[in-house]
Amino acid sequence: MTEKEKDNLIEALRDYYRDSIFVTDGSGNVIFANDVASQRVGLPMDELRGRNVRDMVEEGVYSYSTVMEAIRTKREVAAEINSTDDLHTFSNSVPIFNEKGD
């Protein structure tokens, strides 16, 4: 896949995918989110990037973080979560490891 094709794929996921997508680092800091995720948490994209999902749970944006559980257990985690706007949704977090297993 060329760099242009990768950029087009990322742009399509960000702009057109109908479910929330969050990509975080190993500490739970958001490094990528799509427009749907931004709308659901009620934060502009520039404020969402860099936010930590643990902080968003503590602030009540979400009732629970499958991201933080996946980081803790190093396993895929799926659960129903609630958001500040009383949205009940299903969240699935899949850890992706580097060559050191982090």
Secondary structure by P-SEA (a helix, b strand, c coil): ccaaaaaaaaaaaaccccbbbbbbccccccccccaaaaaaacccccccccccaaaaaaaccccccaaaaaaaacbbbbbbbbccccbbbbbbbbbbbccccc
